[in-house]
């Protein structure tokens, strides 16, 4: 039992109390009493929201939290985040709404474009290599990684040239997909057999004129070849390149 018999918490920028779930132990009944006392204290201090993260090992406590008014906010493989409105007018910041991905226009000195065919795609057309970014990964790093994983080609980031914003994607979320110009640093293709059935260097004109080339890929490649695109720049003293990626 804690010294004041309530859960410790921190206050976030939205006037919400972030309850420390690491201090929770015991039965669901004892947790219910502890949570009730903690909420009374938080509410008496005029805070708007109470946030509670329960790791998967404490999933048995979710019904108890819900019985006291908490609702689901989001979840991942480690646990679930719940939130409770202590003031009815309190706004609840939404969780992530978009997936982010990037594809590469990789053109060599022979004016050949690096293209792939996905192994499990229902439509066997040639497209640009690319895929989803990992959490915390910059666009420039992500597109280079995806191209390398799918084709074995090392690249240098040149510019960001266009993007697509699409609603109604996986699990009802939206998707932003960036198209980047890359310079190849190697030429030997070593494809990923788990995802890619074929990869090749194809003359850019052949790709642009091929009847099976998707209209978006055709337009994206044309835009990348025609314009300089946006370059990565830094603003000294304002943003960290570790946390921010700026294009101008």
Secondary structure, DSSP 8 states (H G I E B T S, - for coil): --TTSS--EEE-TTSEEEE-GGG--S-HHHHHHHHHHHHHHHHHTT-SEEEEEEEGGGGGGHHHHHHTT-EEEEEETTEEEEEEESSTT--------EEEEEEEEEB-TTSEEEEEEESS-SS---EE-EEE--TT--HHHHHHHHHHHHH---EEEEEEEEEEEESS-GGG-EEEEEEEEEEES-------TTTEEEEEEEEHHHHHH-TTS-HHHHHHHHHHHHS--B-EE--TTT--TTT--EE-
